[in-house]
Structures are given as structure tokens and as C-alpha cells.
């Protein structure tokens, strides 16, 4: 009997704050190109594209991120089944729902639960680890992937391997250990403990049986939310009333630390959860002085610094061991040794009411994005980018008029039922209260400048009359 394909379940619903100001609630790190040209979510999709080993992925994400997940998959030619959580309940319920769906595909399904915001390098070693994990899973083990530590890190959980199984690099788990202090971490490394990567592999039926033993409410919630799920614009929406009955717990607390069937593959690949800006040094390429430079960044007589420039030229001179991150609306500077404190900073910024704590100046929409360029008392200037083939809703505004100037591509404009196409260097005017729609009929992104004028310029002054994305 041949081994079954592995069904990847990608967890892509988190909203990371430790990588602020690049990662924010409105655009979290899994959809950002932090370690290469592709986002970590796209890297995860690429990692499981070998159809000889992997079945089509199941992606579990939040409603707010559904179009990011679809669009970034389409860019790779991937067609995952995108499942929407009604609200975040940590990794346990998300993985449980994915396992129920995988078991519906195949009663003997083997599930690979991957965090979409992690970086894994060395594809060959990754696949070897998956194959070893699949062999262990066929014997009823619930497998996690352990990473041999390169240093005593206090920001990771650890695994103590137990007795070896009859599979290369696979051991039973003797114990899981939470994030230790520095002395304990050093001892763990010396004694052969492994970092807990937070990625898992198991037969769906075995996992769900163990979940039923240790967290029956979570198992029941996952089963019911899938049974009552509905298709919406190609997405699968888990039923909310059932799903929110699941306890808010990670898979580690819900199952892995309780089961007597936990096993660990000592994986040979390089891995990082990119849990802080400092973590990029584990996977990034450095210059001769140990600096990592991304974007329009320059370092002069600087050592061991990370300079991440998103948009603006950013230069550092004569400094050591710093993290410097610039975006169009925020700048972060801190010592590398205190990179874990960014989460606390973001919490303080939210308490103080800074909108930059949660949202970017560029706002992403199903059809593309818009970015505020200038704002005055009775005017606002935006730059809009509309994806090829996409269209905004048919809408009207009660308090503002708009002027559109096309700077790239062609725009299909409908105003009060009259349709026309305007090209680069052409413009049009939408009077206050006029019913209108903007679409991109071309093969390249449409870029235009929008000038709004009126007594009220808030985003809630939109009355949608028809919307292909199902928004009210």
C-alpha cells in the first residue's frame, strides 16, 4: 500500500505585533516579504507544492485576510481551499477544523499543520522530515518538528527527546518545556533538547481522537463548525456559533503536552518563527560587518545592525547592534537585545490612541489598495491601485465629490449609468451623490490619483449599491 499524500493545513490568521511597524493588525507578517521576494505565506505554499508528496492545501485564515490569501495564492498559480475562522481561538481550534476537513477528503488523511508566518530553509531537508513524520504518523504518533538549537534562546519552547523510534531522526517526546530563563536554556542546549518549531504532522483521525479525549469541547466545536459551514464567494466560512464554543488554546496545550503519543522529528532544515526583528539574523544574509540591509538602506561604519527601509532611504553611521525600521508613517529604533519588547511598545501605542499601531497608511482592499497622500480640512488626496480585472463597488457618496486622474493603465468608469474608458493622463469628475463605479479592464495594474473634496471625507461615506465582494 502506497503512502497517502500529506494534506497541508496552513495557519494564516495571526496578527503579529512583534515586527511593528511593518507588520500590523491590518497587514500581518505572514503576508509580507520579510525574508525574500515572497511573503512567508507564499513561501509556505511553495514549500508544499510537490504533488507527489502533498495534497492541495487547506488555508485557515481570518475574514479580514481572505482576499490577501486568495490573491497571493493566485500569484503562484496555487488553488488552496481557504477556510475562514469567525474569530481567532489560537491554533488548537484552527488545526482541529483543518483536520476535520482533511478527514472529509480522505478518512485516512495525514495532516501537516504549518504556521504560515514561519521561514523554513532547505526544501530537501523539509521533505525528508515530512516523510519521516508521515511514517511515524502511520504508527499512531502525533509528530512535532524539533530544531537543533544554534544557541540558548529564551524566546523558544523546548522539547526533550525520549526513546528513539524505529525511524531515522524520530524519538518519542519525553517532555515539553515552556520558554526558559537563560540558565535553563543553556542547560537544555547542552543536554540535547530541541527547539519546538510549532509545526505538526499526524493522521487526522488520531489527532481528533486525542483532542476528543483531552479537549472534548474543542473537538465538538470543530466538528459542528465544519458541518454547518457555508460557501461564500469561493471561501468556506466556519459556522460562528459553533466555532466560538471552542476553548481558546494552542495545539500544544490542548493535545501535544497531554498525549502519550507525542513524537518529535529532529529536522535538519533551518527554521525561524520570525518572532522578533532580531530573529531575521538567523535566516538573513549579512554583509561583512554583520549587517542586514533591506530596501533603500545604507550602513557606514556600522556593525551587526538590521536596517529595514520600506519606502524611504534610511542610513545609519557608526552604530552597533541596532534595529532600525522605517515605513512611510512610522520609524522604530531599538537595541537588538530588546527586540522582544516591540510587542509592549505596540500595546502602549494602542492605549495612547495612535492609529499607526494597528493600520498602515496603505489600506488593502479586495480590488487592490489605496494610500493617503495628503489630507486637509476639506480635501484628501489618495493614490489608488486596482488589480487587473478587478472592480470597486457600485457606490455613491453623500458628502464628497471626487476627481480621478489616471497615471498608469486604463480605467473603466461608470457615472450615472454612462460608461467610458479613460487612459493615462486623462481625468474625470464624479459629482457629489452620483452613482459610480471604477474598474480595471486591462492586463496591468491601474494607478490613479483621487482628489476628494467635501464637508466629510470619512471612509464610512460610502453607500454600496452592488459589490462583487459581498460587502455591505
ZIFENRA-V478586 format. One record per backbone hydrogen bond with DSSP energy under -1.0 kcal/mol. CO is the residue of the C=O (numbers start at 1). NH is the residue of the N-H. E is the energy in kcal/mol with one decimal. If there is no record, write none. Layout:
co = [CO;CO]
nh = [NH;NH]
e = [E;E]
This chain:
co = [6;7;8;9;10;11;17;19;19;24;27;28;29;30;32;32;39;40;41;42;43;46;50;50;53;57;58;59;60;61;62;63;65;66;67;68;69;70;71;73;73;74;81;82;83;84;90;91;92;93;94;95;96;97;98;99;100;101;102;106;109;110;111;112;113;114;115;119;122;123;124;125;126;127;128;129;130;131;132;133;134;136;136;137;142;143;144;145;146;147;151;157;158;159;160;160;163;167;169;170;171;172;175;177;181;182;183;184;185;186;187;188;189;194;195;199;200;201;202;203;204;205;206;207;208;209;210;211;215;216;217;218;219;220;221;222;223;224;225;226;230;232;235;236;237;239;240;242;243;247;249;250;251;251;252;255;255;261;262;263;264;265;265;270;272;277;278;279;280;287;289;291;292;294;295;296;298;300;303;305;306;307;308;314;316;319;321;322;323;324;325;326;330;332;334;335;336;338;339;341;342;343;344;345;346;347;348;349;350;354;355;355;358;361;363;365;367;368;369;370;371;374;378;379;380;381;381;382;383;384;385;386;387;390;394;394;395;396;397;399;401;402;403;404;405;406;408;411;412;413;414;415;418;420;422;423;426;428;430;431;435;436;437;438;439;440;446;447;447;448;449;450;451;452;453;458;460;463;466;467]
nh = [55;112;58;114;60;116;20;22;23;27;24;31;32;41;34;40;43;44;45;46;47;49;53;54;6;81;10;83;12;85;65;66;69;70;71;72;73;74;75;76;78;77;59;236;61;238;94;95;96;97;98;99;100;101;102;103;104;105;106;109;204;7;202;9;200;11;118;272;126;127;128;129;130;131;132;133;134;135;136;137;138;139;141;140;263;201;265;197;267;195;153;196;177;194;174;175;172;170;266;165;264;162;160;158;185;186;187;188;189;190;191;193;192;159;147;145;113;143;111;207;208;209;210;211;212;213;214;215;219;220;221;222;223;224;225;226;227;228;239;229;237;235;232;84;230;243;244;245;246;249;92;254;255;256;257;258;259;142;173;144;171;146;267;121;119;280;281;282;284;290;304;287;307;309;297;314;316;318;321;292;324;294;326;298;300;303;336;306;334;308;332;310;327;325;323;338;339;341;342;345;346;347;348;349;350;351;352;354;353;357;358;359;26;372;370;368;387;365;385;363;383;381;454;376;452;373;374;450;371;448;369;446;390;440;465;466;436;463;433;455;453;430;451;428;449;425;447;422;439;420;437;418;415;413;411;426;406;404;402;434;416;395;414;392;412;389;386;407;408;384;405;382;403;380;401;461;462;396;394;470]
e = [-2.9;-2.4;-2.8;-2.3;-3.0;-2.5;-1.5;-1.3;-2.1;-1.2;-1.4;-1.7;-1.9;-2.5;-1.7;-1.2;-2.5;-2.1;-2.0;-2.5;-1.9;-1.3;-1.6;-3.1;-2.8;-2.4;-2.7;-3.9;-3.1;-2.7;-1.2;-1.3;-2.5;-2.0;-2.8;-2.8;-1.4;-2.7;-1.8;-1.3;-2.4;-1.1;-2.6;-2.5;-2.7;-2.0;-1.0;-2.7;-2.4;-2.5;-2.0;-2.6;-2.2;-2.2;-2.4;-2.4;-1.6;-1.4;-2.1;-2.3;-2.6;-3.5;-2.1;-3.3;-2.1;-2.9;-1.3;-2.0;-1.9;-2.6;-2.1;-2.2;-2.2;-2.4;-2.2;-2.5;-2.5;-1.8;-1.9;-2.8;-1.9;-1.2;-1.8;-2.0;-2.6;-2.7;-2.4;-1.8;-2.6;-3.3;-1.4;-2.6;-3.0;-2.7;-2.6;-1.3;-2.9;-1.9;-3.1;-2.6;-3.1;-3.8;-3.0;-2.6;-2.6;-2.1;-1.9;-2.7;-2.2;-1.9;-1.8;-2.5;-1.2;-2.8;-2.1;-1.6;-2.4;-2.9;-3.6;-2.4;-2.5;-1.9;-2.2;-2.7;-2.2;-1.4;-2.4;-3.2;-2.1;-2.6;-2.1;-2.3;-2.3;-2.5;-2.5;-1.8;-2.4;-1.8;-1.9;-1.3;-3.2;-2.1;-2.8;-2.9;-1.9;-2.2;-2.3;-1.5;-2.0;-1.4;-1.9;-2.5;-2.4;-1.9;-2.7;-1.9;-2.5;-3.0;-2.5;-2.4;-2.3;-2.9;-1.3;-2.9;-3.0;-1.4;-1.6;-1.9;-2.6;-2.1;-2.1;-2.3;-2.8;-3.0;-2.3;-2.5;-2.1;-2.5;-2.1;-2.6;-3.0;-2.7;-2.4;-2.2;-2.6;-2.1;-2.4;-2.5;-1.9;-2.7;-3.0;-2.8;-2.7;-2.7;-2.9;-1.8;-1.9;-1.9;-1.4;-1.9;-2.5;-1.9;-2.1;-2.4;-2.4;-2.2;-1.9;-2.4;-1.1;-1.5;-1.6;-2.4;-2.2;-1.2;-2.3;-1.2;-2.9;-3.1;-2.7;-3.4;-2.5;-3.2;-1.7;-3.0;-3.3;-3.3;-1.5;-2.8;-1.9;-2.1;-2.3;-2.6;-2.2;-2.7;-3.6;-1.4;-2.9;-2.4;-1.6;-1.1;-2.1;-3.4;-2.6;-2.1;-2.7;-2.8;-2.3;-2.6;-1.8;-2.4;-2.0;-2.0;-2.6;-3.1;-3.0;-1.9;-2.4;-2.6;-2.3;-2.0;-3.5;-2.8;-2.5;-3.0;-2.9;-2.0;-2.7;-2.4;-1.7;-2.8;-2.3;-2.8;-2.0;-1.9;-2.7;-1.7;-1.1;-1.1;-2.8;-1.4]
